[in-house]
């Protein structure tokens, strides 16, 4: 019995950590709240539950117990009711058709797993770990399983059943703390990655992030099905701001310009500070026929905004913009073309947009 308990605990911890690795590696490209992701997570936890059934505890020669309910609790936490439903389906199919024949015990097992899903959906919120709710769900599902085991044992209790009930609670608590640890670690890593990809002053993407993004975009240019455009933006006479009012004033201008850029483009567009007073924007699903107007709207927004310096001085500034579009310009040549158009805009008198 002790050996079985150790095997199950090893399975629990191993699956949780390796499952988290799989989820982080292959599920990150799937939208967090999408049906596909919830179904995938439900299927993964269903396999986990099947393994728990396979490594069950012998209470008597004909009665065995397992911790499959834990798979359902974790599944509902990760993907809500839909994920839990898929996990339950995996468990039911395996239990009813692959473990012995269909009989009264199978019916008890089905009722147990249905009830477990109901408890999980009632108490556990998707993506939110609450200790009291988790413990309540553990106690109820443990009591549920204990009651079904007593029925199967015809009212006769045993030390092994008590050991199993205790193991189930301890395992469920350890699962909670491991999930919390993994969640905090994942959040910390995401924040570190985000911080490394952002410009410390403006909060926009930095040069390194822009280069990595565009390198990936160039490598996959054959798969591009929609037009997109690149803008290279430069603040006109920015050096005079620094020379006249100081670098703190220049920094204030850069921060406020970043706000204008964020307000001028859609959330799916990629905005980066390339260095100094130069910015790059990748405008998705916007071809050569539209990018001129989009860029000019942004230029007008900058021209009409009063930039407020730390000493209270209000400045009116302008920007020059160069634009290039895919597929008219090859992906690998977009920046060079847009930069040439920026130079042209500067040469023609600044405060204008030139499209290549």
N, C-alpha and C positions, 0 to 999 in steps of 0.2 A: 504493500500500500504506500509506504513512504517513498519507494522508488518511483511509483506512478506519479505521486505528488510532485517530486523533483522534476520528472520528465515534463509534466504539464507546465510547471513554472518556467522551465527552460524554454519550452515552446512559446509560452506567452511573451517572454522578454525578447526572444530572438525574432519572432514574427513582427512584434511591434517596431523594433529598430530597423529590421530589413524592409518591412512594409513601408516605414517612413522614408527610407532611402528610395524605394521604387516610386512612391508617391511624389517625392520631391524631384526625382529625375524625369519621370515620364508624364506626370499629371500637370506640371506647371504650365504647359502650353495650352491646357484646356481651361476655359473660363471657370472661375471658382464656383459659381452658382448654376452652372449649366447642367442639364439633364444627363448628358453623356458622362460628366465627371461624377455625378452622384451614382449613376449606374455602375461605373467602373469601380468606385470605392466600395459599393455594396457587393459587387462580385468578388473583389479582393478579400473583404471581410467574410464573405461566404466561404471561401476556400479556407480561411482561418478557422471558422466554425467547424468545417468538415474535419480538419486536422484534430480539433479538440474532441470531436466525437470518436475519431479513430483511436485516440489515446485516452480512452475512458477508464473509469475506476471500477473494478469489480467489487460490488457490495455483497453479492451472493453468487452462486453458480449461474443464475439466470438473470440477475438484476445488475445493471451497470449505470454509473452516473458520469456526467461530463459537464464541462463548463462552457458549453456552446452559447449560453445566454450572454456571456461577456462580449462575444463577437457582435451580437445585436446591439448592445449598449454602445460600444465603440462606433459601430456603423451609423447609428442615429446621431451621435455626437458629430461625426465627420460630415455626413451628407443628409441629415434629416430623415423624414419618413420614407422618402423614395429609396435612399440607400439602405435603410433598415429593411424595407420590403424586399429588395433584391437579396440581401443576406438571408432573410427568412426563407425565401424561395429556394436558395441553394441548400439550406439546411433541411427543408422539408423534402425536397426531391431526393437528397442523399439518404435521409433517414427512412423514408417510405419505400424506396425502390432499390436501395443498395445495401441496406443493413437488415438482414433477416427478412422474414416475410411480413406482409401487411396483417397486423393483428391488433388486439386491444392495447398493447404497449405502444404501438405506433400512433394510435389515436391519442393516447395520453401525451406522447412526445409532441404531436402536432398542436394540441391545445396549449401545452406549456410554452411553445415557441410563439404562438399567436398572442398569448397573454403577456409574454416578455416584451414583444414589440409594442403592445399597447401601453405597458408601464414605461418603456423607454421614451415613446413619443410624448407621453403625458408629462414626464419629469425632466427630460434632457433636451436642452435647446441646442440647435445646430450651431456648432462653432463656439459655444460658450460653456466653459467649465465652471460649474458651481458645486462646491464640495457637499453641501447639505442635500442637494437634489441627487447627486451621484450616489451618495451613501444611502439615501432613501430608496433609490432604484435597486441598489445592490441588496438591501435587506428584503425588499419585496420579492425580487426574483429568487433570492436564496430561500425564502420561506415557501415560495411557490414550488420550487424544485424539491425541497425537503418534504412538502406535503404529498407531492406525486410519488416520491420514493417510498413514503410510508404506506401509501395505497398499494403500491406494487409489492411491498414487503408484508402486506396484510397486517399493518399496525405494529409490526415488530421492529423496534429500534435496534441499532447496532453502533458500536464505537466507530466503525468505518464510515457510517453515514454522518456521524457527528464530526469526524475528521474532515470529511468532504465539505460539509457546510462551513466549517471554519476556514478551510483552504480557499473556498470560493470567495468568502469575504476578504480574506487577506490578499488574494490575487487581484480582486476588484479594486482594492485600495491602492495596491502597488501600480496597477494599470493607470489609475487616476494620476498618481504622482509622476509616473513616467511620461504620460501624455502631456501633463503640464510642463515638465522639463523640456520635452521635445518642442512644444509650442513656443516656449520662451526662447529656446535656442534658435529656432527658425526665425522668430521675430527679430532677434538680435542680429542674426546674419543678414536678413533682408535690409535692416536699417544700415548696417555697415556697407553693404553693396550699394545701397541708394546713396549713402553719403559719399562713397568713393566715386560715384558717377556724376555727382552734382558739383557745380561751381559754388564755392563757399560764400561768395558775395551775393550773387543774384538768385541762387537756388535753381537755375537752369542747368541743363546737362553741360558737362565740361568738354574740353577738347578730346581727352582720352576716350570718353564715352561716345562722342560723335564719330571719332575715327573707327572705333570698334563696331558701332552701329552701321556705318556706311560700308565698312569692309564686308560685313555680313550681308548687307543689301546687295553689294556688287557681286559677291560670290553666288547669290541666288537670283541674279538679274534675269536669267532665262525663264524663271517661273513668274515673273511680273506680268500680271494680266491687266492692270489698271495704270493709267498715266499718273505721274506725280511730278512735283516741281521742287526746285531748291532755290532759296533766296539767300543772298549774302548781303548783310545790312551793316552799314557803317555810319556812326554819328558824325555829322558835319561839324568841323571846327572843334572837336572835342579837346584837343590839346590846349586851346585857348581857355577852356573852362578850368582845366588843371592849373595852367600857368597863372590865371587871374584869381581864382578862388581857392585853390589848394586841392590836394588829392582827396580829402574827405568830401569835398563838393563833387568831385568827379565820381567817387563811389556812390554818392546819393543819386546822381544822374543815372548811373548804370542800373541801380536797383529799380528806379522808377521806370526806366525804359523796359526792363524785364517784365514789369507789371503790365505795361501797355501791350507788349508782345503776347503775353498770356491772355489778355482780354481780346486781342485782335484775331487769334487763331483758335481752331477747335482743339478739344482735349486730345484727339488722336494725332495731331500734328507734332512734329519733333522740333523742339526749340533748344538751341545750344548757344552758349557764349564761347566763341572760338579763341578769344584772347583780346585783351585791351578793350577797344570800343567796337569790336567786330562781332556780329552775331550771325548764326546760320539757322534757317528754318526749312524743314522738309514738309511740304504741304501735300498731304495724301489725296489721291483721287482728284487732282487738279491739274489739268493739262495746259498747254501753251495758250489756248484760246481764253482761259479764265485767269491765269496767274497774274497777268498785268493788273487787272482790276482788284484782285485780292491784295496784291502788294501795295497798290495805290491807296486802298482803304486804310491799310496799316500806316502808310506814310502820312496820311491826313490825320490819323489819330495821334501820331507823335507831334505833328505840327501844331495841333490844337490843344495839346496838353501843356499846362504851365508846370515846369520842373522847379520844385522848391528845394533850395539848398539849406544846409544846416543853420546858416545865419539868417534865414528867412527870405533871402533874395529869390525872386521868381524869374526863371529864364524860359525863353521860347527857343526850342531847338528843332533841328530838322535831321532827316536821315537820307542817305543815298542808298539805292537798292539795285542789285543786279540779280537777274532771274534766268534760270535755264530749266528746261522741261524734258522729261523722259516720256516717250521714246524718241523724240526728235534729236535729242542729244544722248549719246551712250551713257549708261550709268556711271562708268569709270571716269567720264569726262565732265560730269555735271558741275562739280565744284570749280574746275578750271574755267568753264564757260561762264558760270554765274559770276566768278571773280572778274573776268574780263568785262562783263556787262556792268559790274560795279565801278570799275575803272572808267568806263565810258560815261556813266552817270556823273561821276566826279568831274570828268573833263568837260562835260556839257554844262556845268554850272551848279551841280549838287541839287539836293532836295527834289529828286526825281527817280523814276523807275525805268530801267532799261531791260528789255527782255531779249534773250538770245535765241 
